């Protein structure tokens, strides 16, 4: 039986995927193929190469706390109560990063992000991972989804995780790509290329909230409608998933990488709560 794992985007929230992987490992649930979007692509690629959640955790933690925090001053941004706003995050990022981008299409040069990817991922092709892997990016020219299954893994993962407005688009074969979350935040449908028998998805974005009061201004109404649209797209793209694991991380900002251990814990907790049901479903196949 071939089991696929789809890992959603979500910035720091996606660190919960590490906890999901740990419990799957402890319960001897072998993952045969992985797809990932954005931060889920980073974690998925690391796992596909290392095949150990402990190795993935160590690699990411070493980089985030020893390099990323010092260069980007993320801790200062996290301490700002306004960090949950993308606009304010961008403002803080401009202040924090000492070498701003010279390009007009981003606020931060992709130099630091490329450095991160190059540090944590080896210079191999996607085809060379120990576990078959694919990542999703957005083709900003024609607005379509691109599922990368071949080529240099560093560049493809960089494209999948390049948040627009923060990092510039990534040029691959004269086509520009950006964060895959805009076309497929939880790449369940992308697993079809591997023809799995069972698909597990780890989703860390959060469910659509029921409003207690009607929005009172145009900005709130626009944001609400965007949330509804994204939620409906997510439901459509994940309708064929066999097991959905949804760690309780919705109160965490996507920039709060200092909550690393908490995110991993929530991933483990959510997976433990699903493990009996998961084993039953697998045994019935």
NUKOL-845642 format. One record per atom (N, C-alpha, C): residue in one letter; x, y, z. Coordinates in steps of 0.1 Angstrom, whole numbers, padded with zeros to 4 digits, always signed. Each point is the difference from the previous one (the first is absolute). Example, Ala and Ser with C-alpha at 12.3 -4.5 7.8 and 13.67 -1.06 7.14 Angstrom:
2
a+0132-0057+0078 a-0009+0012+0000 a+0009+0012+0000 s-0004+0011-0007 s+0009+0011+0000 s-0008+0011+0008 
end
This chain:
285
x+0008-0012+0000 x-0008+0012+0000 x+0009+0012+0000 x-0003+0010-0009 x+0007+0012-0001 x-0007+0012+0007 x+0007+0006+0010 x-0006+0011+0008 x+0007+0013-0004 x-0008+0010-0003 x+0005+0013-0003 x-0003+0010+0011 x+0009+0009+0002 x-0002+0011+0010 x+0001+0013-0007 x-0011+0008+0002 x+0000+0014-0005 x+0002+0010+0011 x+0009+0009-0001 x+0004+0009+0010 x-0004+0015-0004 x-0008+0006+0008 x-0005+0014-0004 x+0011+0010+0002 x-0003+0012-0006 x+0008+0012+0004 x-0005+0005+0013 x+0006+0011+0005 x-0004+0006+0012 x+0011+0007+0008 x+0012+0002-0006 x+0010+0006+0008 x+0004-0007+0012 x+0002+0007+0011 x+0004-0007+0013 x-0010-0011+0004 x-0013+0002-0003 x-0010-0010+0004 x+0003-0014-0006 x+0007+0000-0012 x+0003-0012-0007 x+0010-0008+0008 x+0007+0005+0010 x+0009-0008+0008 x-0007-0011+0007 x-0014+0001+0001 x-0008-0010+0006 x+0001-0013-0009 x+0004+0001-0012 x+0002-0012-0009 x+0010-0009+0006 x+0010+0005+0007 x+0011-0008+0005 x-0006-0009+0011 x-0009+0005+0008 x-0007-0008+0010 x-0008-0010-0006 x-0007+0003-0011 x-0008-0010-0007 x+0008-0011-0005 x+0012+0003-0006 x+0009-0010-0005 x+0005-0009+0012 x+0003+0006+0011 x+0005-0008+0011 x-0009-0010+0005 x-0013+0003+0001 x-0010-0010+0005 x-0002-0010-0011 x+0000+0003-0012 x-0002-0010-0011 x+0012-0009+0001 x+0012+0005+0002 x+0012-0009+0001 x-0001-0009+0011 x-0004+0005+0012 x-0001-0008+0012 x-0011-0011-0001 x-0009+0002-0009 x-0011-0010-0002 x+0003-0008-0013 x+0012+0000-0004 x+0004-0008-0012 x-0008+0002-0012 x-0005+0012-0002 x-0008+0004-0012 x+0010+0006-0010 x+0004-0008-0010 x+0010+0003-0009 x-0006+0009-0011 x+0007+0012-0002 x-0004+0009-0011 x+0007-0004-0013 x-0007-0002-0010 x+0006-0005-0013 x+0002+0012-0010 x-0007+0011+0002 x+0002+0011-0009 x-0005+0013+0007 x+0006+0011-0003 x-0004+0013+0007 x-0002+0011-0010 x-0010+0008+0003 x-0001+0013-0007 x-0001+0011+0010 x+0005+0012-0004 x+0000+0011+0009 x-0002+0013-0007 x-0005+0010+0007 x-0002+0014-0004 x+0007+0009+0009 x+0007+0010-0005 x+0006+0010+0009 x+0009-0006+0011 x-0003+0004+0012 x+0008-0006+0011 x-0002-0015+0001 x-0011-0005-0004 x-0003-0014-0001 x+0010-0007-0010 x+0003+0008-0011 x+0010-0005-0010 x+0014-0001+0006 x+0004+0009+0008 x+0013+0000+0007 x+0001-0012+0009 x-0011-0002+0008 x+0001-0011+0010 x-0002-0014-0008 x-0008+0000-0010 x-0002-0012-0008 x+0013-0004-0007 x+0007+0010-0006 x+0013-0003-0006 x+0010-0005+0009 x+0001+0006+0012 x+0009-0005+0010 x-0002-0014+0004 x-0013-0003+0002 x-0004-0014+0004 x+0003-0010-0011 x-0003+0004-0012 x+0002-0009-0012 x+0015-0003-0001 x+0008+0009+0004 x+0015-0002-0002 x+0005-0007+0012 x-0004+0003+0013 x+0005-0005+0012 x-0007-0012+0006 x-0013-0001-0004 x-0009-0011+0005 x+0000-0002+0015 x+0002+0011+0007 x+0000+0000+0015 x-0005+0014+0005 x-0011+0000+0008 x-0006+0012+0005 x+0010+0007+0009 x+0008-0008+0008 x+0009+0006+0009 x+0011+0007-0007 x+0005-0005-0011 x+0010+0007-0009 x-0006+0013-0005 x-0012-0001-0005 x-0007+0012-0005 x-0001+0011+0010 x-0004-0004+0012 x-0002+0009+0011 x+0013+0007+0004 x+0011-0008+0001 x+0013+0006+0003 x+0005+0009-0010 x-0001-0003-0013 x+0005+0008-0011 x-0007+0014+0000 x-0014-0001+0001 x-0007+0013+0000 x+0002+0008+0013 x+0000-0006+0011 x+0002+0007+0013 x+0014+0007+0000 x+0010-0008-0004 x+0014+0006-0001 x+0000+0012-0008 x-0006+0000-0012 x+0000+0011-0009 x-0008+0012+0005 x-0012-0003+0004 x-0009+0011+0004 x+0005+0008+0012 x+0005-0008+0010 x+0004+0007+0012 x+0015+0005+0000 x+0008-0005-0009 x+0014+0004+0000 x+0003+0010-0011 x-0008+0000-0011 x+0003+0008-0011 x-0012+0009-0004 x-0012-0005-0002 x-0011+0007-0005 x-0005+0011+0010 x+0000-0003+0013 x-0005+0010+0009 x+0010+0012+0001 x+0013-0003+0000 x+0010+0011+0001 x+0000+0009-0012 x-0002-0006-0012 x+0001+0008-0012 x-0012+0008-0003 x-0012-0006+0003 x-0012+0007-0004 x-0007+0006+0012 x+0006-0002+0012 x-0006+0006+0012 x-0015-0003+0002 x-0003-0013-0003 x-0014-0004+0001 x-0006+0001+0014 x+0009-0002+0010 x-0005+0001+0014 x-0006+0013+0003 x+0007+0011-0005 x-0005+0013+0002 x-0014+0002-0007 x-0001-0006-0012 x-0013+0001-0007 x-0011-0007+0007 x+0004-0012+0006 x-0010-0008+0007 x-0005+0007+0013 x+0009+0008+0006 x-0004+0007+0012 x-0009+0011-0002 x-0001+0005-0013 x-0009+0010-0004 x-0014-0006-0001 x-0009+0006+0008 x-0014-0006+0000 x-0007+0002-0013 x+0005+0008-0009 x-0006+0002-0013 x+0006-0009-0011 x+0008-0010+0004 x+0007-0008-0010 x-0010-0009-0008 x-0012-0002+0005 x-0009-0009-0007 x-0005+0006-0013 x+0002+0013-0001 x-0004+0007-0013 x+0011-0001-0010 x-0003-0005-0012 x+0010-0001-0010 x+0007+0014-0003 x-0008+0010+0000 x+0005+0014-0003 x+0010+0004+0010 x-0002-0003+0013 x+0009+0004+0011 x+0012-0009+0000 x-0002-0013-0004 x+0011-0009-0001 x+0010+0005-0011 x-0005+0004-0011 x+0008+0006-0011 x+0008+0012+0005 x-0007+0009+0007 x+0006+0012+0006 x+0012-0004+0009 x-0003-0010+0009 x+0011-0004+0009 x+0011-0007-0007 x-0003-0008-0011 x+0010-0007-0007 x+0009+0010-0007 x-0005+0011-0005 x+0008+0010-0006 x+0010+0007+0010 x-0005+0001+0012 x+0009+0006+0011 x+0010-0010+0004 x-0004-0013+0000 x+0009-0010+0006 x+0011-0005-0009 x-0003-0001-0012 x+0010-0006-0010 x+0010+0011-0004 x+0012-0002+0002 x+0010+0011-0002 x+0003+0002-0015 x-0002-0011-0008 x+0002+0002-0014 x-0013-0002-0008 x-0007+0010-0001 x-0013-0001-0007 x+0002-0003-0015 x-0011-0005-0006 x+0000-0004-0014 x+0001+0013-0009 x+0007-0002-0011 x+0001+0011-0009 x-0011-0002-0011 x-0008-0010+0001 x-0010-0003-0009 x-0013+0007+0004 x-0009+0003-0010 x-0012+0006+0003 x-0011-0010+0004 x+0002-0012-0002 x-0011-0010+0002 x+0001-0007+0014 x+0008+0005+0009 x+0001-0006+0013 x+0006+0010+0010 x-0002-0002+0013 x+0006+0009+0010 x+0013-0006+0005 x+0002-0013-0002 x+0012-0006+0005 x+0007-0008-0011 x+0013+0002-0001 x+0007-0007-0010 x-0001-0015+0003 x+0000-0008-0011 x-0001-0015+0003 x+0013-0006+0004 x+0010+0009+0002 x+0013-0005+0004 x+0000-0008+0013 x-0007+0005+0010 x+0000-0007+0013 x-0008-0013-0001 x-0011+0001-0008 x-0009-0012-0001 x+0007-0011-0008 x+0007+0004-0010 x+0008-0009-0008 x+0011-0006+0009 x+0006+0008+0008 x+0010-0005+0009 x-0005-0011+0010 x-0012+0002+0005 x-0007-0009+0008 x-0002-0013-0007 x-0006+0000-0012 x-0003-0012-0008 x+0013-0007-0003 x+0011+0007-0004 x+0012-0006-0004 x+0007-0006+0012 x-0002+0006+0012 x+0006-0006+0012 x-0007-0013+0005 x-0013+0000-0001 x-0007-0012+0006 x-0002-0011-0010 x+0000+0003-0013 x-0003-0010-0010 x+0013-0003-0009 x+0003-0012-0002 x+0012-0003-0009 x-0003+0003-0014 x+0010+0002-0008 x-0001+0003-0014 x-0002-0012-0009 x-0013-0005+0001 x-0004-0012-0007 x-0013+0003-0008 x-0004-0009-0009 x-0012+0002-0007 x-0011-0007+0008 x-0013+0005-0002 x-0011-0006+0006 x-0001-0015-0002 x+0004-0004-0012 x+0000-0015-0003 x+0009-0008+0009 x+0009+0006+0007 x+0010-0007+0008 x-0003-0001+0014 x-0012+0004+0005 x-0004-0001+0014 x-0003-0015+0003 x+0002-0003+0013 x-0002-0014+0004 x-0015-0004-0001 x-0008+0010+0003 x-0015-0002-0001 x-0004+0009-0011 x-0008-0005-0010 x-0005+0008-0011 x-0007+0013+0005 x+0004+0011-0006 x-0005+0013+0005 x-0004+0009-0011 x-0010+0009+0003 x-0004+0010-0010 x-0004+0012+0008 x+0002+0012-0006 x-0004+0013+0007 x-0008+0008-0010 x-0008+0009+0005 x-0010+0008-0007 x+0004+0015+0000 x+0000+0006-0012 x+0002+0014-0001 x-0010+0006-0009 x-0001+0014+0000 x-0010+0007-0008 x+0007+0007-0012 x-0004-0004-0012 x+0005+0007-0012 x-0007+0013-0001 x+0008+0011+0003 x-0007+0013+0000 x-0003+0006-0013 x+0006-0006-0011 x-0003+0004-0013 x-0014-0003-0005 x-0004-0013+0002 x-0013-0004-0005 x-0009-0005+0012 x+0005+0002+0012 x-0009-0003+0012 x-0003-0015+0002 x+0008-0009-0005 x-0002-0014+0002 x+0009-0006+0011 x-0004-0012+0004 x+0008-0007+0010 x+0011-0008-0007 x+0011+0000+0006 x+0011-0008-0006 x+0005-0010+0011 x+0000-0013-0004 x+0005-0010+0009 x+0013-0004-0004 x+0010+0003+0008 x+0014-0004-0004 x+0003-0014+0004 x+0005-0008-0009 x+0004-0014+0003 x+0014-0002-0005 x+0006+0009-0007 x+0013-0001-0005 x+0008+0013+0001 x+0013-0001-0001 x+0008+0012+0001 x+0006+0002+0014 x+0009+0010+0000 x+0007+0003+0013 x-0010+0003+0011 x+0002-0008+0011 x-0010+0001+0011 x+0001+0014+0007 x+0011+0006+0001 x+0002+0012+0006 x-0009+0011-0007 x+0001+0001-0013 x-0007+0010-0007 x-0015-0002+0000 x-0004-0012-0001 x-0014-0003+0000 x-0007+0002+0013 x+0007-0003+0011 x-0005+0003+0013 x+0000+0015+0003 x+0010+0007-0005 x+0001+0014+0002 x-0012+0007-0007 x-0004-0005-0012 x-0011+0005-0007 x-0013-0002+0007 x-0002-0012+0006 x-0012-0004+0007 x-0002+0008+0012 x+0011+0005+0006 x-0001+0007+0013 x+0002+0015-0001 x+0001+0006-0012 x+0003+0014-0001 x-0012+0008+0001 x-0003+0005+0012 x-0012+0008+0003 x+0001+0013-0008 x-0010+0002-0008 x+0000+0012-0009 x-0001+0013+0009 x+0008+0010-0004 x+0001+0013+0007 x+0010-0001+0010 x+0004-0012+0005 x+0011-0001+0010 x+0013-0004-0008 x-0002-0011-0008 x+0012-0005-0008 x-0004+0001-0015 x+0009+0003-0008 x-0003+0001-0015 x-0003-0013-0006 x-0007+0000-0011 x-0003-0013-0007 x+0013-0007-0004 x-0001-0013-0002 x+0011-0008-0004 x-0001-0004-0015 x+0011+0003-0007 x+0001-0003-0015 x+0005-0014-0002 x-0009-0008-0006 x+0004-0014-0003 x-0004-0002-0015 x+0010-0002-0008 x-0002-0002-0014 x-0008+0012-0007 x+0004+0012+0005 x-0007+0012-0006 x-0015+0001+0004 x-0004-0006+0010 x-0013+0001+0005 x+0001+0004+0015 x-0008+0010+0004 x+0001+0004+0014 x-0010-0006+0009 x+0005-0005+0012 x-0009-0007+0009 x+0001+0007+0014 x-0011-0001+0007 x-0001+0005+0014 x-0007-0011+0008 x-0003+0004+0013 x-0005-0009+0010 x-0012-0008-0005 x+0001-0013+0002 x-0010-0009-0005 x-0013+0000+0008 x+0000+0007+0011 x-0013+0000+0009 x-0011+0007-0008 x+0003+0008-0010 x-0011+0007-0007 x-0008-0008-0009 x+0006-0012-0004 x-0007-0009-0009 x-0004-0013+0007 x+0008-0004+0010 x-0002-0013+0007 x+0007-0001+0013 x-0006+0006+0010 x+0006+0001+0013 x+0003-0013+0007 x-0009-0010-0003 x+0002-0013+0006 x+0000-0010-0012 x+0011-0004-0005 x+0001-0006-0014 x-0004-0015+0000 x-0013-0002+0004 x-0005-0014-0001 x-0001-0004-0015 x-0006+0008-0008 x-0001-0003-0014 x+0013-0003-0007 x+0011+0006+0005 x+0013-0002-0006 x+0005-0014+0003 x-0005-0007+0010 x+0004-0014+0003 x-0004-0009-0011 x-0009+0003-0008 x-0005-0009-0010 x+0011-0004-0010 x+0010+0008-0002 x+0011-0004-0009 x+0007-0012+0005 x-0001-0003+0013 x+0007-0012+0006 x-0010-0012+0000 x-0012+0002-0003 x-0011-0011+0000 x+0000-0007+0014 x-0002+0007+0010 x-0001-0006+0014 x-0013-0007+0002 x+0000-0009+0010 x-0012-0007+0004 x-0007+0007+0012 x+0008+0008+0007 x-0005+0007+0011 x+0007+0013+0002 x-0008+0011+0002 x+0006+0014+0001 x-0003+0006+0014 x+0011+0004+0007 x-0001+0007+0013 x+0004+0014-0003 x-0007+0010+0006 x+0003+0014-0002 x+0001+0006+0014 x+0011+0008+0001 x+0002+0008+0012 x-0003+0015-0004 x-0010+0006+0007 x-0004+0013-0004 x+0000+0009+0012 x+0008+0012-0002 x+0002+0008+0012 x-0005+0015-0002 x-0008+0002-0010 x-0005+0013-0002 x-0011+0004+0009 x-0009-0009+0004 x-0011+0003+0009 x-0013+0000-0008 x-0011-0003+0007 x-0013-0001-0006 x-0006+0014-0001 x-0010+0001-0009 x-0008+0013-0001 x-0008+0002+0013 x+0001+0012+0006 x-0007+0003+0012 x-0014+0005-0003 x-0009-0004+0009 x-0014+0005-0001 x+0000+0014+0006 x-0005+0010-0007 x+0001+0014+0005 x-0012+0002+0011 x+0004+0007+0010 x-0010+0003+0010 x-0007+0014-0003 x+0007+0007-0009 x-0006+0013-0004 x+0004+0003-0014 x-0008+0007-0007 x+0002+0004-0014 x+0012+0010-0001 x+0009-0001-0009 x+0011+0009-0002 x-0006+0015-0002 x+0007+0009+0006 x-0005+0014+0000 x+0007+0009-0010 x+0010-0004-0006 x+0007+0008-0010 x+0004-0008-0012 x+0003+0007-0011 x+0003-0006-0013 x+0012-0009+0001 x+0010+0003+0007 x+0012-0008+0001 x-0003-0013+0006 x-0008+0000+0011 x-0004-0012+0007 x-0008-0009-0009 x-0009+0006-0008 x-0009-0008-0009 x+0009-0006-0011 x+0009+0007-0005 x+0009-0005-0011 x+0008-0012+0006 x+0006+0002+0012 x+0007-0011+0006 x-0008-0012+0003 x-0012+0002+0004 x-0009-0011+0003 x-0004-0008-0013 x-0002+0007-0010 x-0004-0006-0013 x+0012-0008-0006 x+0012+0006+0002 x+0012-0007-0004 x+0002-0013+0008 x-0003+0000+0013 x+0001-0011+0008 x-0010-0011-0004 x-0012+0004-0004 x-0010-0009-0004 x+0004-0007-0013 x+0005+0008-0009 x+0005-0005-0013 x+0011-0010+0002 x+0010+0003+0008 x+0011-0009+0003 x-0005-0013+0006 x-0009+0002+0009 x-0005-0012+0008 x-0007-0010-0010 x-0008+0006-0009 x-0007-0009-0009 x+0009-0007-0010 x+0011+0008-0004 x+0010-0006-0009 x+0007-0012+0008 x+0003+0003+0012 x+0007-0011+0008 x-0009-0012+0002 x-0013+0002+0002 x-0009-0011+0001 x-0001-0008-0012 x+0000+0006-0012 x+0000-0006-0012 x+0012-0009-0003 x+0012+0006+0003 x+0012-0006-0003 x+0004-0012+0010 x-0007+0000+0012 x+0003-0010+0009 x-0012-0010+0002 x-0009+0000-0009 x-0012-0008+0002 x+0003-0015-0001 x+0011-0004-0007 x+0003-0014-0002 x+0010-0005+0010 x+0004+0008+0010 x+0009-0004+0010 x-0006-0011+0009 x+0009-0010+0003 x-0005-0011+0009 x+0001+0003+0015 x+0010+0008+0003 x+0001+0003+0014 x+0006+0014+0001 x-0008+0009+0007 x+0005+0014+0002 x+0004+0002+0014 x+0012+0005+0002 x+0005+0004+0013 x+0001+0015+0001 x-0006+0006+0010 x-0001+0014+0001 x+0005+0005+0013 x+0013+0002+0002 x+0005+0004+0013 x-0006+0014+0004 x-0001+0001+0013 x-0006+0012+0006 x+0010+0012+0001 x+0003+0006-0011 x+0010+0011-0001 x-0005+0013-0005 x-0014+0001-0001 x-0005+0012-0006 x+0002+0013+0007 x+0004-0001+0013 x+0002+0012+0008 x+0015+0005-0002 x+0008-0008-0007 x+0014+0004-0002 x+0001+0007-0014 x+0008+0011+0001 x+0003+0007-0013 x+0010-0008-0008 x-0001+0002-0013 x+0009-0007-0009 x+0014+0004+0001 x+0003+0011+0007 x+0014+0004+0003 x+0006-0004+0013 x-0008-0007+0008 x+0004-0003+0014 x+0009-0013+0000 x+0011+0001-0006 x+0009-0012+0000 x+0006-0003+0014 x-0001+0010+0009 x+0005-0003+0013 x-0009-0010+0008 x-0012-0003-0006 x-0009-0010+0006 x+0003-0014-0006 x+0012-0002-0004 x+0003-0012-0007 x-0005-0013+0008 x+0004+0000+0013 x-0003-0012+0008 x-0015-0002+0002 x-0007+0011+0001 x-0014+0000+0002 x-0007-0005-0013 x+0005+0004-0011 x-0006-0005-0013 x+0002-0015-0002 x+0012-0004+0003 x+0003-0015+0000 x-0009-0007+0009 x-0002+0005+0012 x-0009-0007+0010 x-0014-0001-0005 x-0005+0011-0006 x-0014+0000-0005 x-0002-0010-0011 x+0011-0001-0008 x-0001-0010-0011 x+0000-0014+0005 x+0008-0003+0011 x-0001-0013+0006 x-0013-0003+0007 x-0005+0010+0007 x-0013-0001+0006 x-0011-0003-0009 x-0001+0007-0011 x-0011-0002-0010 x+0001-0014-0006 x+0012-0004-0003 x+0002-0013-0006 x-0003-0012+0009 x+0004+0002+0013 x-0004-0010+0010 x-0015-0002+0001 x-0007+0011-0001 x-0015+0000+0001 x-0006-0007-0012 x+0007-0001-0011 x-0005-0006-0013 x+0006-0014-0002 x+0009-0004+0008 x+0008-0012-0004 x-0009-0013+0001 x-0009-0001+0009 x-0009-0012+0000 x-0008-0001-0012 x-0006+0011-0004 x-0009+0001-0012 x+0009-0003-0012 x+0012+0006+0000 x+0009-0002-0012 x+0003-0015-0002 x+0004-0006+0011 x+0004-0015-0001 x-0012-0008-0004 x-0012+0003+0005 x-0012-0007-0004 x-0002+0001-0015 x+0001+0012-0006 x-0002+0003-0014 x+0010-0008-0008 x+0013+0000+0004 x+0010-0006-0007 x-0002-0016+0000 x-0004-0005+0012 x-0003-0014+0001 x-0011-0005-0009 x-0009+0009-0003 x-0012-0003-0008 x+0002+0000-0015 x+0012+0005-0004 x+0003+0000-0014 x+0005-0013-0006 
end
